[in-house]
Amino acid sequence: MEDILLIGKRILSDRSPVVLSSLPDENWRDAWEPKGGTWYYEAGYLIGSEPENKGGILLSKKRFDKDVMLSFTAASVLPATRDVNAIYCTTWDDEVNYLKLAYISGIGGWYEDKCGIERFPEDGLRALNPLYHYEPGREVRITTGAIAGHNFLIVDGQLVQELIDPSPILGGGHVGFSPYSTMLRIKDIEVREIVWEERIQKYDPEF
């Protein structure tokens, strides 16, 4: 796994220890807890769906107290075409039976085939762009996470979004997935505790 280059940071991927590795099988509920939508296992994949205009939620049972990045292979399940989404740094609110805090990152979403990252509760902070276009049904490899609020989203090795949160979600949390008004298939899930170093950047004169 290649190092990840962010503004001011280099994530040392190979030195970032694996803290969860999940190849879905019939015992998937040992590691994952459905919180919304419909979830089941089929032929090596976790399948999650939510047909209404809201997010289905699948959360890791394990809570991570340090900064982590989540990698997974996923695709929309045709004829569903939307929102290949991950969630991290998240906690659950039993009183309202939904997410309390979370970062949500994804592709093919936000009603207009955009990719991006947002902090939940909604409308608090978002960074979206229309430049990466997801081809529905095609499997992609996604890596996403945050370092004290410095969020990143990587698709098939390409950094497509950064978001630096001035009021970051701190203290860790769970990771998971959120099909928003869509159906997804997910496999080859890995969570790494992020090891990083400062990256000095500057411009040299070019004229």
Secondary structure as UniProt FT lines:
FT   STRAND          4..6
FT   TURN            7..8
FT   STRAND          9..11
FT   HELIX           13..15
FT   STRAND          18..22
FT   TURN            26..27
FT   HELIX           28..30
FT   STRAND          32..36
FT   STRAND          38..42
FT   TURN            43..44
FT   STRAND          45..55
FT   STRAND          57..60
FT   STRAND          68..76
FT   TURN            78..79
FT   STRAND          84..93
FT   TURN            94..97
FT   STRAND          98..109
FT   TURN            110..113
FT   STRAND          114..120
FT   TURN            121..123
FT   STRAND          125..129
FT   TURN            136..137
FT   STRAND          140..147
FT   TURN            148..149
FT   STRAND          150..155
FT   TURN            156..157
FT   STRAND          158..164
FT   STRAND          173..177
FT   STRAND          180..193
FT   STRAND          196..198
//
